[in-house]
Amino acid sequence: MSLKVKIQDRDKEVVGKGTIDGVVPFYFKDQGHRWMVRIGQNWTFKERDLVDGSTPSLSAARNKMYWAIAQFRNQSRDVTCA
């Protein structure tokens, strides 16, 4: 797996834009109290965090990105095998 992403650590959010495997579009946004990731044209994951008002960190954002990519890969593999 190859993830190439530019991460912007803004005032109250972390945004990542790039590609997976050189061709699959990747977009990530973490606002502390909620985050989302979009991979390709059709796969989106959104989640609200239990703690409101928290400030996102780069390390937490990276962990969420890799977790979301793993979920995307697992779901893609399950659809292909079915």
C-alpha positions in Angstrom: 0.0 0.0 0.0 1.2 3.4 -0.9 -0.3 6.5 0.7 0.8 9.9 -0.6 -0.9 12.6 1.3 -0.3 16.3 2.0 -1.4 17.1 5.6 -2.4 20.6 6.6 -2.6 21.3 10.3 -5.0 24.2 10.4 -6.2 26.1 13.5 -9.0 23.7 14.5 -8.7 20.9 12.0 -6.4 18.5 10.2 -6.9 18.0 6.5 -5.2 15.4 4.4 -5.5 15.1 0.6 -3.7 12.7 -1.7 -3.8 9.2 -3.3 -3.6 5.6 -2.3 -1.6 3.3 -4.7 -0.9 6.4 -6.8 -4.4 6.5 -8.4 -7.2 6.2 -5.8 -8.2 9.7 -4.5 -8.0 10.2 -0.7 -9.5 13.0 1.4 -9.4 13.2 5.2 -10.7 15.9 7.6 -10.5 15.8 11.4 -12.2 18.6 13.4 -11.6 17.1 16.8 -15.2 16.4 17.6 -15.9 14.7 14.3 -13.9 13.3 11.4 -14.4 11.9 8.0 -12.6 10.2 5.2 -13.4 9.7 1.5 -11.6 7.1 -0.6 -12.2 6.8 -4.3 -15.5 7.9 -5.7 -17.9 5.9 -3.5 -16.4 5.1 -0.1 -17.0 7.5 2.8 -16.7 7.0 6.5 -17.8 9.6 9.1 -17.6 9.4 12.9 -18.3 11.7 15.9 -15.9 11.6 18.8 -17.3 11.3 22.3 -15.4 14.3 23.6 -16.7 17.6 22.2 -14.3 20.5 21.7 -11.1 18.5 21.5 -8.4 19.8 19.2 -7.2 17.2 16.6 -3.6 16.1 16.7 -1.4 15.0 13.8 -0.6 11.7 15.3 -4.3 10.9 16.0 -5.2 12.0 12.5 -2.6 9.7 11.0 -3.9 6.8 13.1 -7.5 7.5 11.9 -6.3 7.7 8.3 -4.5 4.3 8.4 -7.5 2.7 10.3 -9.9 4.0 7.6 -7.7 2.7 4.8 -7.6 -0.8 6.5 -11.5 -0.7 6.7 -11.7 0.3 3.0 -9.4 -2.5 2.0 -11.2 -5.1 4.0 -14.6 -4.0 2.6 -13.2 -4.0 -0.9 -11.8 -7.5 -0.5 -15.1 -8.8 1.0 -17.1 -7.4 -2.0 -14.6 -8.9 -4.5 -14.7 -12.3 -2.8 -18.5 -12.4 -2.6 
